[in-house]
Amino acid sequence: MTQTEGSAVATPDRPTRSRQHGFLARIRGVAVWPLRLKLGLVVLLVEVLAAVLASHLYPGDPFAMVEIPFLKPGEMSGYPLGTDLMGRDIAAQLLHGARFSLLVGLAATLIATVVGVTIGLLSGYFGGVIDHSLMRLTELFQVIPHFLLAITLVSILGATLGNIIIAIGITSWPMIARLVRAETLILRELDYVKISAVMGAGTVRVIVTHILPNALPPVVVAASLLTASAVLMECGLAFLGLSDVSRVSWGGMIGAAREALLDAPYMTLIPGAAIVLTVMALSLIGDGLNQLLNPRGHA
Amino acid sequence: MTTASSLLSAQGVSVSFNGARGRVDAVRDVSLDIQPGEVLAVIGESGSGKSTLARALLGMVPMRSGQLHLDGEHLAADTRRRTLAQKRRIGMIFQDSAAAFNPRFTIERILLEPFTLMTSGKDPHKAQRPAELLDKVRLSSDFLSRYPHELSGGQRQRVGIARALAGDPDLLICDEAVSALDVSVQAQILNLLSDLQEEGGLSLLFITHDLSVVEYLADRVAVMFRGELLETGSLSEVFDAPKTDYTHRLLQAVPRLDDFAGDLVGIAPEPLGRS
């Protein structure tokens, strides 16, 4: 600030590193990432790796009956996590299940984010009748219990991978929509957004270049938490037998093992632990991102 | 009201907002003219509507009623119905230089935006324009790759001026352009504006509550109170012989150093717990 004296040409020497960093600037530098973010990412990375390598490590059908049932973990070499009620390898099911659970979680989140961001932007930017009708629609989806709606949708549409993703995605977007709408309401009043429109930028241009990128940080946080709840919801559907029966799922494993809950608790505990770990990792990521992207609020 | 020779002429401008407690008339029936090359300062207390008036002239807020003329030609209140040439002739500088720029844009991209939006056809020299603009506000082209948050307040305000100059305007609307800056930086920005105004024959519409800035820069002064224009006149007319009681009180309300000189008596602070 001091080198701009008189008519001398100012050059940047030591930029004032304010707390309002750009989105990318805040993401850069793993060293400053919060511990919880690193921890969550490591756990999630291990799970993704397991999911990717599933058919490599356990090439056969995970539903195949390979040994006698009720093998406890460690009881027989080659079956580190034992076998279930029907003599199927739990380790193989766990890895194959990771694939399904993560796929459903991420794909459903993608749908929810795309729908939510679009509705939030339109609602917040245009206001008036558009805002009013879109928000009533959002509320309609918010007041129906999400899980019941998902159950209904899957029951009607049929329990296939695609339908499960759509059902979970469709029930999860309202939160994102409200979040983006709130951000948009603030952003659209800012001088740089207004001057851009005054200079002649069209609505699409203003939204895409000025509003959307600046509304995204909280969405990234919300999306990771949404993935966690999508994974949980899929497990719930699978537990009730409403998931794709041709695929292994953690929820399905628990559902099948509940008959032997007292005799062989490990059959439910193992997939249960996998679910807890995944949801925890995603929550840690969401929490960590929130801390990283929003330096003001340490909620 | 001589619209023929005026650069920008506004007649009967009113702006209203619909708030939770009904309609708020922020600007009521304001008429003013800006001559080519002059500095018109609009003064008034917070909430007097001076910023809203500036934004209405630029087209950032819709007017409820009123007519605008630029060089005697009708200027639409809705910026979408203004021609590119008309848009280029008015530039705007904002008070809050943090909200004035997209935080994800580099300075280069910020300065390219007006060319992208306000040039018809191809400009073969478009790539050089941002550096040229920075040169006009005496910043080196090293700033092009920087982000707004990496700049100091004064540097940011220079970038704001650079962007406002992009269309080679005849009128710069400065909305509290120096109010958020340190006094020393304020002086630099005011000098820059004053130089630009003299070199380029720019007209300035200067919105401020800082009367010392007005004395430094303004040729003419307009006083606003509760959305209405109380009086306009040359700097000396308004400052030395205010026509309205309000203007008189507004000028009186400003503490001046020479008022205090002499009768400022220091009082030693009492220790805590006494008295």
Interface residues (C-beta under 8 A of the other chain):
Chain A: M1 T4 E5 G6 S7 A8 V9 A10 T11 P12 P15 T16 R17 S18 Q20 H21 G22 F23 L24 A25 L190 D191 Y192 K194 I195 S196 A197 V198 M199 G200 A201 T209 H210 P213 N214
Chain B: L58 G59 M60 T79 R80 L84 K87 M92 F94 D96 A98 A99 A100 F101 N102 P103 R104 E113 P114 L117 M118 D135 R138 L139 S140 D142 F143 R146 Y147 H149 E150 L151 S152 G153 G154 Q155 R158 D182 V185 Q188 N191
